[in-house]
C-alpha cells in the first residue's frame, strides 16, 4: 500500500508526505523513516505518473461520502418540520 499526505503519511510499503513519512520500504519527506528514506531508490519507487489523478479521485470520493449523510439529514429535518419551515420563511417567524 502506498500513502501520500500533505502533512504526514503512514504507509505499509511506501509513504510520501510534506511533514513526516513512515513506511517499511521507501519514504520521502522532511522527516522520513524507512529502509530507503530520501534516497534515489525511494524517489524511483515513489515516482508515480498517476499520483495527482489518484489523489483527486480519493478527494472526490471522500467529499461525496461526507456530503451524502448531510443531505439525508437535511431532508429528514425538513420532513420533520413540515409546514412550519415554510411559514417561517415567508413571515420571518413573527406573527402580528
Secondary structure as GFF3:
##gff-version 3
##sequence-region A 1 96
A	DSSP	beta_strand	2	5	.	.	.	ID=ss1
A	DSSP	beta_strand	8	10	.	.	.	ID=ss2
A	DSSP	beta_strand	14	17	.	.	.	ID=ss3
A	DSSP	beta_strand	20	22	.	.	.	ID=ss4
A	DSSP	beta_strand	26	28	.	.	.	ID=ss5
A	DSSP	beta_strand	31	33	.	.	.	ID=ss6
A	DSSP	beta_strand	36	37	.	.	.	ID=ss7
A	DSSP	alpha_helix	40	46	.	.	.	ID=ss8
A	DSSP	alpha_helix	51	81	.	.	.	ID=ss9
A	DSSP	alpha_helix	83	91	.	.	.	ID=ss10
###
